[in-house]
Amino acid sequence: MITVSTTKLSSKGQVVIPEDIRTRLGLKPGVQFIVLCEGDLVVLKTIGEPTSEEFSRLLAQARKQGAVHESRYCYQRFHIWNLLIRTAFKDT
């Protein structure tokens, strides 16, 4: 079901998600989003911490792809987050 509402951008760059949408999605203060922009389209996608099983699977996948090495810690973290982001968007 698509819900359509309007909102405004504040002088501080904040956007209020309308109450009916927050309620329907169960959004609570502090929830994190990925923000995507293409042309004049802005999309907010909720993200959360992966379950321990999902994190283990993603870590195993990163290791299989050669992303996890002691000397490449920053790349490892980037690659794992990249996998998490792709996982978050596979349902969209």
Buried (B, 14 or more C-beta within 10 A) or exposed (E): EEEEEEEEEEEEEEEEBEEEEBEEEEBEEEBEEEEEEEEEEEEBBEBEEBEEEEBEBBBEBBBEEEBBEEEEEEBBEEBBEEBBEEBBEEEE
